[in-house]
Amino acid sequence: MYEMKHEKQQNTPPAVVIKNATFITSAATKDQFITPNKPMIAVCGKSNVGKSSFINMLANRKKLAKTSSEPGRTRLVNYFDFGEFILADLPGYGFARVSKGEKIKWAKTLDSFFKDKENIAHVFMLADSRHDPTADDVQMMEFLHYHTLPFTVVLTKADKLSRMKLKEHIKAIAADLYLTPNNMLATSAETGYGKEDVLQKIRQIIDLALTPVEPDEEEENEDEEN
């Protein structure tokens, strides 16, 4: 393993400061989804990609989101208050050892959640930096494109690769997903690598979500939809 030192980019926005993240509630059905009173960021990814560890890294807490060695344990939408924004932890997808009925249930939960897109400011789609994107990863990204949801691909477990290997994998994964490497953020929950980049991205997301839409822009959006 290679312990990477994060290089700060120039002209980057100030990072959001997370002081006290707390658990709000869990939702199993659409009726239980919350209506956020602040920007909401959703976190999705295949089972065992490291969603809980990623959330705990952002929160500076070890056990805010429950981690498990057994993939597929997150079967609910879990909401957390991160101060300036709400974080929604979505059920992991693509776990082979659950029943077909359970997979269908998870898919319906995700579909219902993303259909309520006016409440979603951004989506962090997590993928393992060590491996090629799975068919489920590609399908999820296509789903986000289809519903015109803004998203960023966050690569996890970057500490497992050398700096050179990480750069190679970022390029390869970006090509597989038809993105540029600049559309991806590499992170490690173990070392904290990339955390500052994610916090800066969150600041951009919050600022954009809270920027009032001018009347002309609203009319243009309506014209485009009609």
GROMACS elastic network, one bead per residue, 0.5 to 0.9 nm:
[ bonds ]
;  ai    aj funct       b0    kb
    1   159     6  0.64350   500
    1   160     6  0.53004   500
    1   161     6  0.58592   500
    1   162     6  0.61788   500
    2   159     6  0.63045   500
    2   160     6  0.70388   500
    2   161     6  0.62574   500
    2   163     6  0.68733   500
    3   159     6  0.61200   500
    3   160     6  0.85807   500
    3   161     6  0.86526   500
    3   162     6  0.76526   500
    3   163     6  0.83152   500
    3   191     6  0.76021   500
    3   193     6  0.87386   500
    4   158     6  0.86891   500
    4   159     6  0.70550   500
    4   162     6  0.77417   500
    4   163     6  0.65976   500
    4   191     6  0.83580   500
    4   193     6  0.70050   500
    5   193     6  0.71174   500
    6   193     6  0.61042   500
    6   194     6  0.66288   500
    6   196     6  0.86540   500
    8    12     6  0.82279   500
    8   196     6  0.84910   500
    8   197     6  0.83505   500
    9    12     6  0.60964   500
    9   197     6  0.87873   500
   12    15     6  0.85031   500
   12   197     6  0.87714   500
   12   200     6  0.72868   500
   13   200     6  0.58951   500
   13   201     6  0.81268   500
   13   203     6  0.73382   500
   13   204     6  0.73338   500
   14    17     6  0.89621   500
   14   199     6  0.83655   500
   14   200     6  0.59535   500
   14   203     6  0.70509   500
   14   204     6  0.88406   500
   15   196     6  0.66979   500
   15   197     6  0.77811   500
   15   198     6  0.81344   500
   15   201     6  0.74805   500
   15   202     6  0.74027   500
   15   203     6  0.57569   500
   15   204     6  0.85934   500
   16    84     6  0.82105   500
   16   196     6  0.89389   500
   16   199     6  0.53317   500
   16   200     6  0.61869   500
   16   201     6  0.84282   500
   16   202     6  0.64970   500
   16   203     6  0.50476   500
   16   204     6  0.88028   500
   16   206     6  0.88409   500
   17    83     6  0.87104   500
   17    84     6  0.86764   500
   17   199     6  0.75587   500
   17   203     6  0.87936   500
   18    21     6  0.69091   500
   18    58     6  0.75046   500
   18    59     6  0.64711   500
   18    60     6  0.81236   500
   18    82     6  0.63379   500
   18    83     6  0.66825   500
   18    84     6  0.80625   500
   18   199     6  0.86893   500
   19    59     6  0.76977   500
   19    60     6  0.84049   500
   19    82     6  0.78200   500
   19    83     6  0.73871   500
   20    59     6  0.72146   500
   20    60     6  0.86085   500
   20    81     6  0.82861   500
   20    82     6  0.65984   500
   20    83     6  0.68736   500
   21    58     6  0.88737   500
   21    59     6  0.56662   500
   21    60     6  0.84197   500
   21    61     6  0.83068   500
   21    64     6  0.78418   500
   21    80     6  0.67609   500
   21    81     6  0.55168   500
   21    83     6  0.66258   500
   22    59     6  0.86107   500
   22    64     6  0.71473   500
   22    79     6  0.88472   500
   22    80     6  0.55445   500
   22    81     6  0.52293   500
   22    82     6  0.66782   500
   22    83     6  0.86650   500
   23    26     6  0.87228   500
   23    64     6  0.70175   500
   23    65     6  0.81652   500
   23    78     6  0.78163   500
   23    79     6  0.62637   500
   23    81     6  0.62675   500
   23    82     6  0.88619   500
   24    78     6  0.76776   500
   24    79     6  0.53621   500
   24    80     6  0.51213   500
   24    81     6  0.63445   500
   25    34     6  0.86717   500
   25    77     6  0.84547   500
   25    78     6  0.60653   500
   25    79     6  0.54769   500
   25    80     6  0.73784   500
   26    32     6  0.78992   500
   26    33     6  0.82159   500
   26    76     6  0.61214   500
   26    77     6  0.55482   500
   26    79     6  0.61475   500
   27    30     6  0.75387   500
   27    31     6  0.81548   500
   27    33     6  0.57031   500
   27    34     6  0.81369   500
   27    76     6  0.56053   500
   27    77     6  0.50692   500
   27    78     6  0.64626   500
   27    79     6  0.81239   500
   28    31     6  0.83902   500
   28    32     6  0.66093   500
   28    33     6  0.80133   500
   28    75     6  0.76315   500
   28    76     6  0.50985   500
   28    77     6  0.65140   500
   28   109     6  0.74685   500
   29    32     6  0.54240   500
   29    33     6  0.68860   500
   29    76     6  0.83347   500
   29    77     6  0.86344   500
   29   109     6  0.65951   500
   29   112     6  0.84539   500
   30    33     6  0.53105   500
   30    34     6  0.88818   500
   30   109     6  0.71096   500
   30   112     6  0.62829   500
   30   113     6  0.70107   500
   31    34     6  0.83642   500
   33    77     6  0.78919   500
   33   113     6  0.76464   500
   34    79     6  0.82649   500
   35   119     6  0.69763   500
   36    39     6  0.69814   500
   36    40     6  0.66279   500
   36    85     6  0.87231   500
   36    86     6  0.69947   500
   36   119     6  0.68344   500
   36   120     6  0.88881   500
   37    40     6  0.85386   500
   37    85     6  0.87010   500
   37    86     6  0.84783   500
   38    84     6  0.69256   500
   38    85     6  0.55625   500
   38    86     6  0.66310   500
   38   119     6  0.89413   500
   38   206     6  0.86593   500
   38   209     6  0.87534   500
   38   210     6  0.85217   500
   39    84     6  0.74716   500
   39    86     6  0.61974   500
   39    87     6  0.86699   500
   39   119     6  0.75178   500
   39   120     6  0.70895   500
   39   121     6  0.56395   500
   39   122     6  0.84737   500
   39   205     6  0.81220   500
   39   206     6  0.61813   500
   39   209     6  0.63076   500
   39   210     6  0.76632   500
   40    85     6  0.56192   500
   40    87     6  0.56836   500
   40    88     6  0.70711   500
   40   119     6  0.66824   500
   40   120     6  0.52864   500
   40   121     6  0.53627   500
   40   122     6  0.70319   500
   40   123     6  0.87779   500
   40   206     6  0.86600   500
   41    85     6  0.72362   500
   41    86     6  0.62141   500
   41    88     6  0.61844   500
   41    89     6  0.87796   500
   41   120     6  0.61557   500
   41   121     6  0.57138   500
   41   123     6  0.55938   500
   41   124     6  0.72491   500
   41   202     6  0.84769   500
   41   205     6  0.85472   500
   42    86     6  0.83823   500
   42    87     6  0.57521   500
   42    89     6  0.60763   500
   42    90     6  0.69846   500
   42   120     6  0.70635   500
   42   121     6  0.81446   500
   42   122     6  0.64467   500
   42   124     6  0.61400   500
   42   125     6  0.83028   500
   43    51     6  0.71641   500
   43    55     6  0.85121   500
   43    87     6  0.72955   500
   43    88     6  0.61142   500
   43    89     6  0.50956   500
   43    90     6  0.60378   500
   43   122     6  0.88465   500
   43   123     6  0.58757   500
   43   125     6  0.60342   500
   43   126     6  0.72581   500
   44    51     6  0.72969   500
   44    88     6  0.86875   500
   44    89     6  0.66631   500
   44    90     6  0.53604   500
   44    91     6  0.71163   500
   44    92     6  0.65984   500
   44    93     6  0.82206   500
   44   123     6  0.73665   500
   44   124     6  0.63442   500
   44   125     6  0.50122   500
   44   126     6  0.60985   500
   44   140     6  0.88749   500
   45    48     6  0.83525   500
   45    49     6  0.63736   500
   45    50     6  0.82943   500
   45    51     6  0.70010   500
   45    90     6  0.79576   500
   45    91     6  0.80009   500
   45    92     6  0.55464   500
   45    93     6  0.64464   500
   45    94     6  0.87095   500
   45   124     6  0.83895   500
   45   125     6  0.55704   500
   45   127     6  0.63074   500
   45   136     6  0.89541   500
   45   137     6  0.73156   500
   45   140     6  0.83814   500
   46    49     6  0.57146   500
   46    50     6  0.87157   500
   46    51     6  0.86682   500
   46    72     6  0.86792   500
   46    91     6  0.83511   500
   46    94     6  0.54952   500
   46    95     6  0.71734   500
   46   126     6  0.75598   500
   46   127     6  0.73418   500
   46   128     6  0.89546   500
   46   134     6  0.87138   500
   46   136     6  0.74323   500
   46   137     6  0.71210   500
   47    50     6  0.78322   500
   47    51     6  0.83036   500
   47    71     6  0.52806   500
   47    72     6  0.53890   500
   47    73     6  0.82479   500
   47    74     6  0.82907   500
   47    91     6  0.79283   500
   47    93     6  0.55325   500
   47    94     6  0.63242   500
   47    95     6  0.57125   500
   48    51     6  0.74616   500
   48    52     6  0.89739   500
   48    68     6  0.84235   500
   48    69     6  0.79221   500
   48    70     6  0.77483   500
   48    71     6  0.50506   500
   48    72     6  0.72704   500
   48    92     6  0.75915   500
   48    95     6  0.84885   500
   49    52     6  0.87705   500
   49    71     6  0.87821   500
   49    92     6  0.82939   500
   49   126     6  0.67864   500
   49   127     6  0.61954   500
   49   128     6  0.57834   500
   49   155     6  0.89598   500
   49   156     6  0.69819   500
   49   157     6  0.83669   500
   50    53     6  0.52675   500
   50    54     6  0.60678   500
   50    55     6  0.86885   500
   50    67     6  0.82689   500
   50   126     6  0.78602   500
   50   127     6  0.85515   500
   50   128     6  0.80932   500
   50   156     6  0.66470   500
   50   157     6  0.77057   500
   50   189     6  0.82322   500
   51    54     6  0.50482   500
   51    55     6  0.62121   500
   51    56     6  0.86146   500
   51    65     6  0.85467   500
   51    67     6  0.84364   500
   51    89     6  0.76333   500
   51    90     6  0.88829   500
   51    92     6  0.83022   500
   51   126     6  0.71059   500
   51   156     6  0.85170   500
   52    55     6  0.51394   500
   52    56     6  0.61470   500
   52    57     6  0.85602   500
   52    63     6  0.86261   500
   52    64     6  0.82030   500
   52    65     6  0.51041   500
   52    66     6  0.61823   500
   52    67     6  0.54942   500
   52    68     6  0.85887   500
   52    89     6  0.80719   500
   53    56     6  0.50555   500
   53    57     6  0.60920   500
   53    58     6  0.87484   500
   53    62     6  0.78486   500
   53    63     6  0.86870   500
   53    65     6  0.73920   500
   53    66     6  0.83226   500
   53    67     6  0.67434   500
   53   188     6  0.89043   500
   53   189     6  0.58463   500
   53   190     6  0.83742   500
   54    57     6  0.51000   500
   54    58     6  0.64590   500
   54    59     6  0.87540   500
   54    65     6  0.89962   500
   54   126     6  0.89986   500
   54   156     6  0.76952   500
   54   187     6  0.82240   500
   54   188     6  0.77669   500
   54   189     6  0.56510   500
   55    58     6  0.52225   500
   55    59     6  0.62324   500
   55    60     6  0.86194   500
   55    61     6  0.85991   500
   55    64     6  0.77362   500
   55    65     6  0.65533   500
   55    87     6  0.86096   500
   55    89     6  0.82959   500
   55   189     6  0.87071   500
   56    60     6  0.59281   500
   56    61     6  0.51201   500
   56    62     6  0.55000   500
   56    63     6  0.65836   500
   56    64     6  0.58706   500
   56    65     6  0.60966   500
   56    66     6  0.87071   500
   56   189     6  0.79383   500
   57    60     6  0.51914   500
   57    61     6  0.65988   500
   57    62     6  0.74294   500
   57   188     6  0.85880   500
   57   189     6  0.55636   500
   57   190     6  0.82978   500
   57   192     6  0.69439   500
   57   195     6  0.75790   500
   58    61     6  0.78735   500
   58   189     6  0.86876   500
   58   192     6  0.89124   500
   58   195     6  0.69759   500
   58   198     6  0.83730   500
   58   199     6  0.77543   500
   59    62     6  0.82541   500
   59    64     6  0.74978   500
   59    82     6  0.74684   500
   60    64     6  0.88611   500
   61    64     6  0.58939   500
   61    65     6  0.86048   500
   62    65     6  0.78221   500
   62    66     6  0.86316   500
   63    66     6  0.57075   500
   63    67     6  0.75216   500
   64    80     6  0.86955   500
   65    78     6  0.85750   500
   65    80     6  0.88505   500
   65    89     6  0.86240   500
   66    74     6  0.86686   500
   67    70     6  0.87659   500
   67    73     6  0.85940   500
   67    74     6  0.89679   500
   68    71     6  0.68885   500
   68    72     6  0.87996   500
   68    73     6  0.70694   500
   70    73     6  0.66156   500
   71    74     6  0.80945   500
   71    92     6  0.81891   500
   71    95     6  0.69462   500
   71    97     6  0.88628   500
   72    75     6  0.70309   500
   72    91     6  0.76813   500
   72    92     6  0.61463   500
   72    93     6  0.76547   500
   72    94     6  0.86130   500
   72    95     6  0.60747   500
   72    96     6  0.89896   500
   72    97     6  0.83628   500
   72    98     6  0.77426   500
   73    76     6  0.89449   500
   73    91     6  0.81858   500
   73    92     6  0.81325   500
   74    77     6  0.79308   500
   74    78     6  0.84978   500
   74    89     6  0.85541   500
   74    90     6  0.75515   500
   74    91     6  0.50811   500
   74    92     6  0.63716   500
   75    78     6  0.89727   500
   75    90     6  0.78450   500
   75    92     6  0.74104   500
   75   106     6  0.70043   500
   76    89     6  0.81591   500
   76    90     6  0.66910   500
   76    91     6  0.57255   500
   76   106     6  0.83602   500
   76   109     6  0.82616   500
   77    88     6  0.64300   500
   77    89     6  0.56111   500
   77    91     6  0.62200   500
   77   109     6  0.82199   500
   77   110     6  0.86520   500
   77   113     6  0.86995   500
   78    87     6  0.82078   500
   78    88     6  0.56466   500
   78    90     6  0.66624   500
   78    91     6  0.84905   500
   79    86     6  0.69047   500
   79    87     6  0.57649   500
   79    89     6  0.63117   500
   79    90     6  0.88553   500
   80    85     6  0.87052   500
   80    86     6  0.57421   500
   80    87     6  0.51030   500
   80    88     6  0.64041   500
   80    89     6  0.80127   500
   81    84     6  0.79602   500
   81    85     6  0.64823   500
   81    87     6  0.64482   500
   82    85     6  0.53448   500
   82    86     6  0.57092   500
   82    87     6  0.67881   500
   83    86     6  0.74029   500
   84   206     6  0.76114   500
   85   202     6  0.87867   500
   85   206     6  0.72831   500
   89    92     6  0.88740   500
   90    93     6  0.89400   500
   90   109     6  0.87827   500
   90   110     6  0.72550   500
   90   113     6  0.88586   500
   91   106     6  0.67241   500
   91   107     6  0.89438   500
   91   109     6  0.82683   500
   91   110     6  0.75468   500
   92    95     6  0.75126   500
   92   106     6  0.82389   500
   93   103     6  0.77670   500
   93   106     6  0.74519   500
   93   107     6  0.78887   500
   93   136     6  0.73007   500
   93   137     6  0.87098   500
   94   103     6  0.80549   500
   94   134     6  0.86119   500
   94   135     6  0.87591   500
   94   136     6  0.60188   500
   94   137     6  0.84621   500
   95    98     6  0.64789   500
   95   103     6  0.82048   500
   96    99     6  0.80704   500
   96   103     6  0.88581   500
   98   101     6  0.82249   500
   98   102     6  0.62674   500
   98   103     6  0.68158   500
   99   102     6  0.51414   500
   99   103     6  0.63858   500
   99   104     6  0.87356   500
  100   103     6  0.50808   500
  100   104     6  0.62433   500
  100   105     6  0.86159   500
  101   104     6  0.51256   500
  101   105     6  0.62030   500
  101   106     6  0.87257   500
  102   106     6  0.62145   500
  102   107     6  0.85820   500
  103   106     6  0.51172   500
  103   107     6  0.61240   500
  103   108     6  0.86331   500
  104   107     6  0.50217   500
  104   108     6  0.61843   500
  104   109     6  0.86205   500
  105   108     6  0.51996   500
  105   109     6  0.62753   500
  105   110     6  0.87706   500
  106   109     6  0.50472   500
  106   110     6  0.62479   500
  106   111     6  0.85691   500
  107   110     6  0.51777   500
  107   111     6  0.60597   500
  107   112     6  0.85601   500
  108   111     6  0.50147   500
  108   112     6  0.60244   500
  108   113     6  0.84545   500
  109   112     6  0.52581   500
  109   113     6  0.61604   500
  109   114     6  0.87453   500
  110   113     6  0.50734   500
  110   114     6  0.61927   500
  110   115     6  0.85674   500
  111   114     6  0.53314   500
  111   115     6  0.61199   500
  111   116     6  0.89364   500
  112   115     6  0.52668   500
  112   116     6  0.68642   500
  113   116     6  0.56804   500
  113   117     6  0.76034   500
  114   117     6  0.53818   500
  114   119     6  0.89927   500
  114   120     6  0.77759   500
  114   144     6  0.83374   500
  114   147     6  0.78973   500
  114   149     6  0.83197   500
  115   118     6  0.83789   500
  115   147     6  0.77572   500
  116   119     6  0.61170   500
  116   120     6  0.73720   500
  117   120     6  0.50235   500
  117   121     6  0.79612   500
  117   147     6  0.80240   500
  117   148     6  0.88344   500
  117   149     6  0.71095   500
  118   121     6  0.76086   500
  120   123     6  0.74777   500
  120   149     6  0.79108   500
  120   150     6  0.87630   500
  121   149     6  0.81906   500
  121   150     6  0.73781   500
  121   151     6  0.89799   500
  121   205     6  0.68680   500
  121   206     6  0.77503   500
  121   208     6  0.85835   500
  121   209     6  0.61990   500
  122   149     6  0.68538   500
  122   150     6  0.51832   500
  122   151     6  0.54525   500
  122   152     6  0.78605   500
  122   202     6  0.88606   500
  122   205     6  0.68868   500
  123   144     6  0.84847   500
  123   149     6  0.72735   500
  123   150     6  0.62988   500
  123   152     6  0.64057   500
  123   153     6  0.84713   500
  124   150     6  0.89104   500
  124   151     6  0.56827   500
  124   152     6  0.50959   500
  124   153     6  0.59127   500
  124   154     6  0.62889   500
  125   137     6  0.84713   500
  125   140     6  0.83139   500
  125   141     6  0.78580   500
  125   151     6  0.68534   500
  125   152     6  0.61389   500
  125   154     6  0.59203   500
  125   155     6  0.84269   500
  126   137     6  0.87189   500
  126   152     6  0.84609   500
  126   153     6  0.58070   500
  126   155     6  0.57262   500
  126   156     6  0.67011   500
  127   130     6  0.88088   500
  127   131     6  0.82908   500
  127   132     6  0.87525   500
  127   133     6  0.69187   500
  127   134     6  0.88634   500
  127   137     6  0.74175   500
  127   153     6  0.70318   500
  127   154     6  0.62532   500
  127   156     6  0.61513   500
  128   131     6  0.58190   500
  128   132     6  0.78674   500
  128   133     6  0.77013   500
  128   154     6  0.84734   500
  128   155     6  0.54864   500
  128   156     6  0.50726   500
  128   157     6  0.64600   500
  128   158     6  0.81588   500
  129   132     6  0.78501   500
  129   133     6  0.88702   500
  129   154     6  0.86486   500
  129   156     6  0.55479   500
  129   157     6  0.61893   500
  129   158     6  0.59058   500
  129   160     6  0.85564   500
  129   161     6  0.82274   500
  129   166     6  0.71924   500
  129   169     6  0.65500   500
  129   170     6  0.70708   500
  129   173     6  0.79548   500
  129   186     6  0.73473   500
  129   187     6  0.86391   500
  130   155     6  0.86882   500
  130   156     6  0.83437   500
  130   157     6  0.74136   500
  130   158     6  0.74778   500
  130   160     6  0.74795   500
  130   161     6  0.71651   500
  130   165     6  0.88446   500
  130   166     6  0.78537   500
  130   169     6  0.69043   500
  131   134     6  0.83854   500
  131   169     6  0.77352   500
  131   173     6  0.81010   500
  132   169     6  0.80652   500
  132   172     6  0.76408   500
  132   173     6  0.60059   500
  132   176     6  0.76928   500
  133   136     6  0.79101   500
  133   137     6  0.56618   500
  133   138     6  0.66757   500
  133   173     6  0.64909   500
  133   176     6  0.71110   500
  133   177     6  0.76477   500
  134   137     6  0.50327   500
  134   138     6  0.64301   500
  134   139     6  0.86160   500
  135   138     6  0.51275   500
  135   139     6  0.61202   500
  135   140     6  0.85953   500
  136   140     6  0.60732   500
  136   141     6  0.86378   500
  137   140     6  0.51216   500
  137   141     6  0.62888   500
  137   142     6  0.86452   500
  137   177     6  0.86910   500
  138   141     6  0.52147   500
  138   142     6  0.62011   500
  138   143     6  0.85640   500
  138   176     6  0.83193   500
  138   177     6  0.65745   500
  139   142     6  0.50715   500
  139   143     6  0.60892   500
  139   144     6  0.87134   500
  140   144     6  0.63079   500
  140   145     6  0.86781   500
  141   144     6  0.50602   500
  141   145     6  0.62238   500
  141   146     6  0.85512   500
  141   151     6  0.86068   500
  141   153     6  0.89031   500
  141   177     6  0.77847   500
  142   146     6  0.60206   500
  142   147     6  0.86428   500
  143   146     6  0.50370   500
  143   147     6  0.62929   500
  143   148     6  0.85036   500
  143   149     6  0.87035   500
  144   147     6  0.52659   500
  144   148     6  0.59956   500
  144   149     6  0.52236   500
  144   150     6  0.74452   500
  144   151     6  0.73959   500
  145   149     6  0.62927   500
  145   150     6  0.80003   500
  145   151     6  0.87148   500
  146   149     6  0.78296   500
  151   183     6  0.89814   500
  152   183     6  0.62891   500
  152   184     6  0.62455   500
  152   185     6  0.75956   500
  153   183     6  0.67140   500
  153   185     6  0.64605   500
  153   186     6  0.86320   500
  154   183     6  0.88571   500
  154   184     6  0.57408   500
  154   186     6  0.58660   500
  154   187     6  0.70046   500
  154   198     6  0.84544   500
  155   158     6  0.70206   500
  155   170     6  0.81875   500
  155   184     6  0.70351   500
  155   185     6  0.59596   500
  155   187     6  0.58552   500
  155   188     6  0.82563   500
  156   159     6  0.85026   500
  156   185     6  0.86835   500
  156   186     6  0.62305   500
  156   187     6  0.50920   500
  156   188     6  0.56548   500
  156   189     6  0.75080   500
  157   160     6  0.58350   500
  157   161     6  0.80288   500
  157   186     6  0.81211   500
  157   187     6  0.64071   500
  157   189     6  0.69063   500
  157   190     6  0.76987   500
  158   161     6  0.57482   500
  158   162     6  0.82452   500
  158   163     6  0.86781   500
  158   166     6  0.67444   500
  158   186     6  0.61812   500
  158   187     6  0.55354   500
  158   188     6  0.50900   500
  158   189     6  0.85915   500
  158   193     6  0.76765   500
  158   194     6  0.88744   500
  159   162     6  0.73540   500
  159   163     6  0.87002   500
  159   166     6  0.87515   500
  159   187     6  0.78741   500
  159   188     6  0.56775   500
  159   189     6  0.84893   500
  159   190     6  0.72372   500
  159   191     6  0.70001   500
  159   193     6  0.77023   500
  160   166     6  0.87266   500
  160   188     6  0.85249   500
  161   164     6  0.79523   500
  161   165     6  0.57768   500
  161   166     6  0.55917   500
  162   165     6  0.51191   500
  162   166     6  0.59781   500
  162   167     6  0.86215   500
  163   166     6  0.51260   500
  163   167     6  0.63492   500
  163   168     6  0.87619   500
  164   167     6  0.52314   500
  164   168     6  0.63426   500
  164   169     6  0.87116   500
  165   168     6  0.50123   500
  165   169     6  0.60849   500
  165   170     6  0.85333   500
  166   169     6  0.50659   500
  166   170     6  0.60506   500
  166   171     6  0.86397   500
  166   186     6  0.83594   500
  167   170     6  0.51363   500
  167   171     6  0.63517   500
  167   172     6  0.86818   500
  167   181     6  0.89065   500
  168   171     6  0.53212   500
  168   172     6  0.62398   500
  168   173     6  0.86674   500
  169   173     6  0.59152   500
  169   174     6  0.82859   500
  170   173     6  0.52603   500
  170   174     6  0.59603   500
  170   175     6  0.85220   500
  170   181     6  0.61376   500
  170   184     6  0.75998   500
  170   185     6  0.88724   500
  170   186     6  0.79481   500
  171   174     6  0.51404   500
  171   175     6  0.61763   500
  171   176     6  0.87058   500
  171   180     6  0.75841   500
  171   181     6  0.57824   500
  172   175     6  0.51515   500
  172   176     6  0.62805   500
  172   177     6  0.87508   500
  172   181     6  0.88587   500
  173   176     6  0.50279   500
  173   177     6  0.62374   500
  173   178     6  0.84815   500
  173   179     6  0.83214   500
  173   181     6  0.83356   500
  174   177     6  0.51749   500
  174   178     6  0.59001   500
  174   180     6  0.55066   500
  174   181     6  0.55662   500
  174   182     6  0.88030   500
  174   183     6  0.79342   500
  174   184     6  0.75429   500
  175   179     6  0.60258   500
  175   180     6  0.71090   500
  175   181     6  0.83035   500
  176   179     6  0.77490   500
  177   180     6  0.86942   500
  179   182     6  0.80762   500
  179   183     6  0.63547   500
  179   184     6  0.81894   500
  180   183     6  0.55105   500
  180   184     6  0.75443   500
  181   184     6  0.55025   500
  181   185     6  0.82799   500
  182   185     6  0.76513   500
  185   194     6  0.68920   500
  185   197     6  0.71465   500
  185   198     6  0.71409   500
  186   193     6  0.76152   500
  186   194     6  0.57943   500
  186   195     6  0.87168   500
  186   197     6  0.87205   500
  186   198     6  0.89772   500
  187   190     6  0.89715   500
  187   191     6  0.85306   500
  187   192     6  0.69591   500
  187   193     6  0.51487   500
  187   195     6  0.63776   500
  187   197     6  0.87283   500
  187   198     6  0.83587   500
  188   191     6  0.55785   500
  188   192     6  0.53744   500
  188   193     6  0.50244   500
  188   194     6  0.67333   500
  188   195     6  0.77594   500
  189   192     6  0.52358   500
  189   193     6  0.72234   500
  189   194     6  0.88826   500
  189   195     6  0.82019   500
  190   193     6  0.79664   500
  191   194     6  0.89429   500
  192   195     6  0.55297   500
  192   196     6  0.83448   500
  193   196     6  0.78073   500
  193   197     6  0.88322   500
  194   197     6  0.52817   500
  194   198     6  0.65163   500
  194   199     6  0.88754   500
  195   198     6  0.51651   500
  195   199     6  0.62706   500
  195   200     6  0.86568   500
  196   199     6  0.50690   500
  196   200     6  0.61378   500
  196   201     6  0.85622   500
  197   200     6  0.51128   500
  197   201     6  0.61862   500
  197   202     6  0.86529   500
  198   202     6  0.61658   500
  198   203     6  0.86909   500
  199   203     6  0.63244   500
  199   204     6  0.88202   500
  200   203     6  0.50769   500
  200   204     6  0.65129   500
  200   205     6  0.87763   500
  201   204     6  0.51121   500
  201   205     6  0.62626   500
  201   206     6  0.87270   500
  202   206     6  0.61221   500
  202   207     6  0.85312   500
  203   206     6  0.52007   500
  203   207     6  0.61239   500
  203   208     6  0.85330   500
  204   207     6  0.52091   500
  204   208     6  0.60775   500
  204   209     6  0.85215   500
  205   208     6  0.52324   500
  205   209     6  0.60788   500
  205   210     6  0.86494   500
  206   209     6  0.50923   500
  206   210     6  0.61764   500
  206   211     6  0.86169   500
  207   210     6  0.52757   500
  207   211     6  0.61713   500
  208   211     6  0.52027   500
  208   212     6  0.86014   500
  209   212     6  0.81054   500
  210   213     6  0.89762   500
  213   216     6  0.83160   500
  213   217     6  0.63670   500
  213   218     6  0.66440   500
  214   217     6  0.52400   500
  214   218     6  0.64410   500
  214   219     6  0.88884   500
  215   218     6  0.50479   500
  215   219     6  0.63100   500
  215   220     6  0.86809   500
  216   219     6  0.51322   500
  216   220     6  0.62015   500
  216   221     6  0.86303   500
  217   220     6  0.50254   500
  217   221     6  0.61377   500
  217   222     6  0.86037   500
  218   221     6  0.50989   500
  218   222     6  0.62206   500
  218   223     6  0.86549   500
  219   222     6  0.50472   500
  219   223     6  0.61455   500
  219   224     6  0.86237   500
  220   223     6  0.50515   500
  220   224     6  0.61905   500
  220   225     6  0.86965   500
  221   224     6  0.51131   500
  221   225     6  0.63175   500
  221   226     6  0.87769   500
  222   225     6  0.51333   500
  222   226     6  0.62583   500
  223   226     6  0.51652   500
